Amino acid sequence: MAITQAMCNSFKQELLEGIHNFKNSGGDTFKLALFTSSASLDSTTTAYSSSNEVGNSGTYSAGGGSLTRVDPSLKSTSTATTDFSDISFTSATITARGALIHNSSDSNKAVCVLDFGSDKSSSSGTFQVVFPTNDASNAIIRIA
């Protein structure tokens, strides 16, 4: 089992089909679900599944937490980005190796897989996922 950071292949096609809407006003709802090191997630992941998801704890529940979107924008003459605000799960005892961002407005279609590099944990505390700077080189979702 492995978690490999990647933009999901199905997401790339779905973008061209107009399926995902990242705009703040009227956009889709995207969630971040946390997974254990036993999960198999990579570029071939097509949708959220609860298999090997971390257990409910504190404010974390199955399917993950809703993400706050940042409107898409052009960050350079050739790179468009979108991003999310950092997300926290409080009063949580969690050990997660990675995460899946998925579109809960449209059949939980997969967007991207995040690999934390190692297990990250909280014990009756706050488990926080911090997104990188929303710029042409670092944004969590960028198209160049």
Secondary structure, DSSP 8 states (H G I E B T S, - for coil): --B--EE-HHHHHHHHTT-----TTT---EEEEEE-TT--BSTT--B---TTB---BTTB-TT-EE--EEEEEE-SSS-EEEEE--EEEEEEEEEEEEEEEEETTTTTEEEEEEEEEEEEEEEEEEEEE----SSTTT-SEEE-
